Amino acid sequence: MIAVSRLYLFVHWPTDVLAGVFIGVCGGIGSYFLIDYLYKRFGNNMKKNLK
């Protein structure tokens, strides 16, 4: 809804909004894989250290 409102109010160009969506999606996917890797690499050791 925020992206649509920015376009409606002529605050941003459509390419700005699409670039923001693209960067956001890529950042989310990258973060998912990074956290997944870190959990697989250090997850078991972290559980042992908490006990």
Backbone as CSV, one residue per row, in Angstrom:
resi,resn,N_x,N_y,N_z,CA_x,CA_y,CA_z,C_x,C_y,C_z
1,MET,0.815,-1.187,0.000,0.000,0.000,0.000,0.865,1.261,0.000
2,ILE,2.008,1.206,0.677,2.874,2.382,0.712,3.420,2.672,-0.679
3,ALA,3.799,1.622,-1.406,4.327,1.817,-2.758,3.276,2.444,-3.661
4,VAL,2.042,1.999,-3.544,0.960,2.547,-4.365,0.706,3.996,-3.993
5,SER,0.735,4.315,-2.703,0.485,5.692,-2.291,1.592,6.617,-2.776
6,ARG,2.827,6.139,-2.793,3.940,6.956,-3.298,3.765,7.260,-4.787
7,LEU,3.282,6.274,-5.528,3.035,6.505,-6.957,1.858,7.442,-7.154
8,TYR,0.812,7.264,-6.361,-0.406,8.077,-6.491,-0.120,9.541,-6.179
9,LEU,0.717,9.799,-5.191,1.036,11.171,-4.791,2.189,11.775,-5.593
10,PHE,2.687,11.045,-6.558,3.801,11.483,-7.421,5.044,11.848,-6.611
11,VAL,5.299,11.084,-5.546,6.490,11.301,-4.739,7.674,10.558,-5.346
12,HIS,7.420,9.402,-5.934,8.472,8.600,-6.549,8.052,8.190,-7.956
13,TRP,9.061,7.909,-8.775,8.824,7.351,-10.090,8.573,5.855,-9.950
14,PRO,7.871,5.254,-10.908,7.633,3.801,-10.833,8.920,2.980,-10.769
15,THR,9.965,3.435,-11.442,11.224,2.685,-11.393,11.832,2.724,-9.994
16,ASP,11.646,3.818,-9.255,12.129,3.877,-7.871,11.435,2.830,-7.017
17,VAL,10.133,2.713,-7.182,9.365,1.754,-6.387,9.749,0.324,-6.769
18,LEU,9.886,0.051,-8.048,10.284,-1.298,-8.478,11.687,-1.650,-7.997
19,ALA,12.594,-0.689,-8.028,13.949,-0.941,-7.531,13.915,-1.230,-6.031
20,GLY,13.101,-0.509,-5.282,12.972,-0.758,-3.853,12.406,-2.133,-3.557
21,VAL,11.416,-2.542,-4.337,10.842,-3.877,-4.165,11.887,-4.936,-4.472
22,PHE,12.622,-4.756,-5.546,13.659,-5.712,-5.939,14.745,-5.827,-4.871
23,ILE,15.204,-4.694,-4.366,16.237,-4.701,-3.324,15.713,-5.358,-2.053
24,GLY,14.473,-5.072,-1.699,13.882,-5.671,-0.510,13.739,-7.175,-0.612
25,VAL,13.283,-7.649,-1.753,13.129,-9.096,-1.956,14.496,-9.788,-1.954
26,CYS,15.466,-9.212,-2.629,16.811,-9.804,-2.648,17.423,-9.809,-1.250
27,GLY,17.220,-8.739,-0.493,17.732,-8.697,0.878,17.076,-9.739,1.759
28,GLY,15.780,-9.939,1.599,15.078,-10.960,2.377,15.541,-12.360,2.054
29,ILE,15.708,-12.645,0.783,16.179,-13.974,0.365,17.615,-14.197,0.839
30,GLY,18.458,-13.194,0.679,19.841,-13.307,1.136,19.937,-13.518,2.637
31,SER,19.122,-12.807,3.394,19.107,-12.959,4.850,18.650,-14.350,5.251
32,TYR,17.656,-14.862,4.561,17.169,-16.218,4.857,18.288,-17.236,4.709
33,PHE,19.007,-17.179,3.587,20.066,-18.143,3.348,21.244,-17.936,4.306
34,LEU,21.546,-16.704,4.660,22.623,-16.440,5.603,22.288,-16.999,6.984
35,ILE,21.098,-16.750,7.476,20.695,-17.262,8.783,20.617,-18.787,8.761
36,ASP,20.123,-19.351,7.676,20.058,-20.802,7.551,21.459,-21.415,7.609
37,TYR,22.392,-20.816,6.903,23.779,-21.302,6.910,24.380,-21.185,8.308
38,LEU,24.205,-20.035,8.954,24.771,-19.843,10.284,24.161,-20.805,11.294
39,TYR,22.873,-21.053,11.180,22.238,-21.983,12.107,22.760,-23.402,11.900
40,LYS,22.928,-23.805,10.650,23.450,-25.151,10.378,24.901,-25.277,10.826
41,ARG,25.656,-24.208,10.691,27.082,-24.255,11.044,27.303,-24.176,12.551
42,PHE,26.581,-23.287,13.236,26.833,-23.037,14.651,25.653,-23.379,15.557
43,GLY,24.556,-23.836,15.005,23.350,-24.056,15.786,23.502,-25.070,16.892
44,ASN,24.092,-26.205,16.604,24.251,-27.249,17.611,25.209,-26.815,18.712
45,ASN,26.275,-26.118,18.370,27.222,-25.647,19.374,26.592,-24.607,20.282
46,MET,25.728,-23.789,19.750,25.079,-22.766,20.568,24.146,-23.419,21.580
47,LYS,23.474,-24.472,21.189,22.573,-25.165,22.121,23.372,-25.795,23.258
48,LYS,24.547,-26.363,22.961,25.390,-26.990,23.986,25.928,-25.943,24.963
49,ASN,26.273,-24.761,24.463,26.827,-23.718,25.313,25.795,-23.120,26.244
50,LEU,24.523,-23.192,25.887,23.476,-22.627,26.728,23.176,-23.502,27.950
51,LYS,23.509,-24.787,27.876,23.210,-25.708,28.988,24.196,-25.569,30.109
